């Protein structure tokens, strides 16, 4: 199948692609050339306007949030920007109390294949009385949605789950799990870091209470521009303990001593926003919004299928689902010595990464030429065979 010419037309926005084979967008998206201009705009405002630059900087918080709302099909005013998912999870965890006693609602349910940073946050909540229940994987790749639903009961408070599992690219049935959670009064917190920008997202249709993610990966925005979606009816329900002056109804009134929360999604903001990261992430978010994730997804399925055929041809172990409906934007595979081969591939600028108990992870994106996939596996074959230095 020929490459999608419409998608490859966007490749010129990413000149760094001409110096490497970039199959690492599941971990770090390629930098758009315009990001340099946008960061220069931020710096120029700082240089020329000093303290008054805040009048230009702060609106970028809502502008970035609106770009995310478009990509995840969220209503206006339901997304707030943050620094990273660890911070977001800490803010959300601080919204809850964990009562003790028979039948108390203090249970946190999530998959045993969750990304570690999320687990760390919720495990720490056990100091305040939370009870964490991890649902195991039977094959090291997938999580049974029925098992997740069975673990969610009337004692469950929150379900901080991944939309796409980072170590296998397995797409969880978030809609089914969210429906079960809502049935018993629990809240699904959907980590969309491995799906936003490559798997179509409609947080309203999924029915989740919260969703979060960042701009580092398929959004090509670099670190520091994470985001949180809050379902409209829940925005004013919670008062995070992890808070800050920008969560206040009037930050520049400097009221003391107690927090008086904003009546909108800004109540989940916390402290001073990382403005430079918002400028930096602008170009990637705009490009994804302009293309549309459905088109990116269609191309991704074709190219990840090509990757899987290469994995089979080279006799390596596939650690991602074969079924398209279950597979996110990356392909994970393993073989003896894969970590060493990954290091050498990166040294040669064939960018990928390696995860313990999973193997090498790669992800073509809308700007990937199919020939680059062939070049990657050809280089891997040479390294694995000992050819070259």
C-alpha positions in Angstrom: 0.0 0.0 0.0 1.3 3.4 -0.9 2.0 6.0 1.8 -0.7 8.6 2.5 0.5 11.6 0.5 -1.8 14.0 2.5 -0.2 12.9 5.7 3.3 13.0 4.4 2.7 16.6 3.3 2.9 17.5 7.0 6.3 15.9 7.2 7.9 19.2 6.1 6.9 20.7 9.5 9.3 18.3 11.1 12.7 18.7 9.5 14.4 16.7 12.3 13.0 13.6 10.6 15.5 14.0 7.7 18.4 13.1 10.0 17.1 9.9 11.6 14.5 7.1 11.6 12.1 8.3 14.2 9.9 5.4 15.5 9.7 6.6 19.1 6.6 8.8 19.0 5.0 6.6 21.7 7.7 8.0 24.0 8.8 11.3 22.5 7.2 12.9 19.4 9.4 14.6 16.9 9.9 18.3 17.4 8.0 20.6 15.0 10.1 23.4 13.5 7.4 25.9 14.7 8.1 25.0 18.3 11.3 27.0 18.1 9.3 30.0 16.9 6.7 29.6 19.6 9.3 29.3 22.3 11.0 32.4 20.8 7.7 34.2 21.1 7.5 33.3 24.8 11.1 34.5 25.4 10.5 37.7 23.5 7.4 38.5 25.6 9.6 37.9 28.7 12.3 40.2 27.3 10.2 43.0 26.1 7.3 43.1 28.6 8.8 41.8 31.8 6.1 41.4 34.5 3.4 42.5 32.2 4.1 39.5 30.0 1.7 37.6 32.2 -1.1 39.3 30.4 -0.1 37.4 27.3 1.1 34.3 29.0 -1.9 33.3 31.1 -4.4 33.2 28.2 -2.2 30.4 26.8 -3.4 28.1 29.6 -7.0 28.2 28.2 -5.8 28.2 24.6 -3.8 25.0 25.2 -6.8 23.5 27.0 -9.1 24.3 24.1 -6.7 22.6 21.7 -6.8 19.5 23.9 -10.6 19.7 24.2 -10.8 19.5 20.4 -8.6 16.4 20.2 -10.5 14.5 23.0 -14.0 15.7 22.0 -14.5 17.4 25.4 -16.9 20.3 26.1 -15.4 23.7 26.4 -14.2 24.6 29.8 -13.6 21.0 31.0 -9.8 20.8 30.5 -7.1 22.4 32.6 -3.3 22.3 31.9 -0.8 20.9 34.3 2.9 19.8 34.4 2.7 16.0 34.3 0.4 13.1 35.0 2.1 12.4 38.3 1.0 15.8 39.5 -2.5 15.3 38.1 -2.9 12.0 39.8 -1.7 13.5 43.1 -4.3 16.3 42.7 -7.1 13.8 42.0 -6.0 11.5 44.8 -6.2 14.4 47.2 -9.8 15.0 46.3 -10.9 11.8 48.1 -11.2 10.7 51.7 -10.7 7.1 52.6 -13.0 6.1 55.5 -12.3 3.0 57.6 -14.6 0.3 58.8 -16.7 -2.5 57.4 -18.0 -1.7 53.9 -16.2 1.7 53.8 -15.7 3.2 50.3 -11.9 3.3 50.3 -11.0 0.9 47.5 -8.8 1.9 44.5 -8.8 -0.5 41.5 -6.4 -0.5 38.6 -4.6 -2.9 36.4 -1.3 -4.5 37.5 0.2 -3.3 34.2 -0.4 0.3 35.0 2.4 2.8 34.4 4.6 3.0 37.5 4.2 6.7 38.2 0.4 6.3 38.5 0.7 3.3 40.8 3.2 5.1 43.1 0.7 7.9 43.7 -2.1 5.6 44.6 0.0 3.3 46.7 1.0 6.3 48.8 -2.7 7.0 49.4 -2.7 3.8 51.5 -1.1 5.9 54.2 -4.4 7.8 54.4 -6.5 4.6 54.5 -6.9 3.7 50.8 -6.9 0.0 49.8 -5.3 -0.6 46.4 -6.5 -3.6 44.4 -4.5 -4.5 41.3 -6.1 -6.6 38.6 -3.5 -9.0 37.1 -2.9 -9.8 33.5 -3.2 -13.4 32.5 -0.8 -13.1 29.5 1.4 -10.2 30.3 -0.1 -8.2 27.5 -3.8 -7.7 28.0 -6.2 -6.9 30.9 -9.6 -8.7 31.0 -12.3 -6.0 31.1 -14.6 -8.4 32.9 -12.0 -8.9 35.6 -11.7 -5.2 36.0 -15.5 -4.8 36.3 -15.6 -7.7 38.8 -13.1 -5.9 41.0 -15.2 -2.7 41.0 -17.8 -2.9 43.7 -19.7 -0.6 46.1 -16.6 -0.1 48.1 -14.7 1.3 45.1 -13.8 4.9 45.1 -11.6 5.4 42.0 -10.3 3.4 39.0 -7.1 5.1 37.7 -6.7 3.0 34.5 -4.7 3.3 31.3 -6.6 3.7 28.1 -3.6 2.0 26.2 -1.2 -0.1 28.2 2.3 1.4 27.9 4.1 -1.9 27.8 2.0 -3.7 25.2 -0.2 -1.1 23.4 -3.3 -3.0 24.4 -6.4 -0.8 24.3 -8.6 -1.4 27.3 -12.4 -1.3 27.1 -12.7 2.0 29.0 -16.3 2.5 28.1 -17.4 -0.8 29.6 -15.3 -0.3 32.7 -16.5 3.3 33.1 -20.1 2.1 32.9 -19.5 -0.4 35.7 -17.8 2.2 37.8 -20.7 4.7 37.4 -23.1 1.9 38.3 -21.6 1.6 41.8 -20.7 5.3 42.3 -17.0 5.0 41.5 -14.9 7.3 39.3 -12.8 6.2 36.4 -9.6 8.3 35.9 -8.5 7.5 32.4 -4.8 7.9 31.6 -4.7 8.7 27.9 -1.0 9.3 27.5 -0.5 6.4 25.1 -3.7 7.1 23.1 -4.1 10.8 22.6 -3.0 11.8 19.1 -3.0 8.2 17.7 -6.3 6.6 18.9 -9.5 8.6 18.5 -10.8 9.8 21.8 -14.3 11.0 22.9 -14.2 11.3 26.7 -18.0 12.1 26.8 -18.8 8.9 24.9 -16.5 6.8 27.0 -18.3 8.1 30.1 -15.2 8.6 32.3 -15.2 10.9 35.3 -11.7 12.2 34.6 -9.1 11.8 31.9 -5.5 13.0 31.7 -2.4 12.8 29.5 0.4 14.9 28.2 1.9 16.3 25.1 5.3 14.5 25.1 4.3 11.6 22.9 2.0 11.5 19.8 1.1 15.2 20.3 4.8 16.2 19.5 4.7 18.8 22.2 7.6 18.0 24.5 7.5 17.7 28.3 5.6 19.9 30.7 2.2 20.4 29.0 0.0 17.8 30.6 -3.8 18.1 30.8 -6.7 17.1 32.9 -10.3 16.6 31.8 -13.1 16.8 34.5 -16.6 15.7 33.6 -18.8 18.9 33.8 -21.0 17.7 36.6 -18.0 16.9 38.8 -16.0 20.1 38.4 -17.4 21.8 41.6 -17.8 18.5 43.5 -14.2 18.2 44.7 -11.8 20.4 46.6 -8.3 19.1 46.1 -6.0 19.1 49.1 -3.1 19.3 46.6 -3.7 22.9 45.5 -2.2 26.2 45.0 -2.9 29.9 44.3 -4.0 29.4 40.7 -6.8 27.1 42.0 -8.2 30.1 43.9 -11.3 32.0 42.7 -9.2 35.2 42.7 -5.4 34.4 42.6 -4.3 37.9 42.5 -6.4 38.9 45.5 -4.0 37.0 47.7 -6.6 36.0 50.2 -5.5 34.3 53.4 -5.5 31.9 55.1 -7.8 29.3 53.6 -8.3 28.3 50.0 -11.4 29.6 48.2 -11.7 27.4 45.2 -12.5 28.6 41.7 -15.9 27.6 40.5 -14.6 26.3 37.2 -12.0 23.7 36.1 -9.2 26.1 37.3 -9.8 24.8 40.8 -7.7 21.8 39.7 -4.7 23.9 38.6 -2.6 24.2 41.7 0.4 26.5 41.5 2.0 28.6 38.9 1.6 27.1 35.4 4.6 26.2 33.3 4.0 28.7 30.5 7.0 28.0 28.4 5.9 24.4 28.0 2.5 25.6 26.8 4.1 27.7 24.0 6.4 24.7 23.2 3.5 22.3 22.8 1.3 24.6 20.7 2.6 23.5 17.2 2.2 19.8 17.8 -1.3 20.1 19.2 -2.3 22.3 16.4 -1.0 19.8 13.8 -2.8 16.9 15.3 -6.0 18.9 15.6 -5.7 20.0 12.0 -5.1 16.5 10.6 -7.7 14.7 12.8 -6.9 11.6 14.8 -9.2 9.4 12.8 -7.0 9.8 9.7 -3.9 9.3 11.8 -5.4 6.1 13.3 -6.2 4.6 9.9 -2.6 5.2 8.7 -1.2 3.9 12.0 -3.1 0.6 11.7 -1.6 0.0 8.3 1.9 0.8 9.4 1.8 -1.1 12.7 0.6 -4.1 10.7 3.7 -3.8 8.5 5.8 -3.8 11.7 4.1 -6.9 13.0 4.9 -8.7 9.7 8.5 -7.8 10.1 8.5 -9.1 13.7 7.1 -12.4 12.4 9.5 -12.6 9.5 12.5 -12.2 11.8 11.2 -14.8 14.3 10.8 -12.4 17.3 8.2 -12.5 20.0 5.3 -10.1 19.5 4.2 -8.6 22.8 1.4 -6.4 21.3 -2.1 -7.5 20.3 -2.5 -8.6 16.6 -6.2 -7.5 16.5 -6.5 -4.0 15.2 -9.3 -3.1 17.6 -7.1 -4.0 20.6 -3.8 -2.4 19.4 -2.8 1.2 20.0 -0.1 3.1 18.1 2.9 1.1 19.1 4.3 -2.4 18.5 6.3 -4.2 21.2 8.5 -7.2 20.5 11.3 -9.1 22.2 14.2 -11.4 21.6 17.4 -12.4 23.4 19.7 -9.3 23.6 17.0 -6.8 22.7 18.1 -4.2 25.2 21.6 -4.1 23.7 20.3 -4.0 20.2 18.0 -1.1 21.2 21.0 0.9 22.5 22.9 0.3 19.2 19.9 1.3 17.1 19.6 4.6 19.1 23.3 5.2 18.7 22.8 4.9 14.9 19.7 7.3 15.1 17.1 4.5 14.5 15.1 5.7 17.5 13.2 3.3 19.6 13.1 2.3 23.3 13.2 -0.8 25.5 11.1 -1.8 28.5 11.9 -4.7 30.9 9.7 -7.7 30.5 8.3 -6.2 27.3 11.1 -5.6 24.8 11.6 -3.0 22.1 8.8 -0.6 21.5 8.4 1.3 18.2 5.6 3.5 16.8 5.2 4.9 13.3 3.3 8.2 13.3 1.6 10.2 10.6 4.9 11.6 9.4 6.6 8.1 9.0 7.4 6.8 5.5 6.8 3.1 5.1 10.3 2.7 3.7 11.6 3.9 7.1 10.0 0.9 8.8 11.8 -1.3 6.3 15.1 0.6 7.0 14.6 0.1 10.7 14.1 -3.6 10.6 16.9 -4.0 8.1 19.3 -2.2 10.5 18.0 -4.3 13.4 18.6 -7.4 11.4 22.2 -6.3 10.7 22.9 -5.5 14.3 21.4 -8.7 15.6 23.4 -10.6 13.1 26.6 -8.9 14.2 27.2 -7.1 11.0 28.5 -3.5 11.2 30.2 -1.7 14.0 
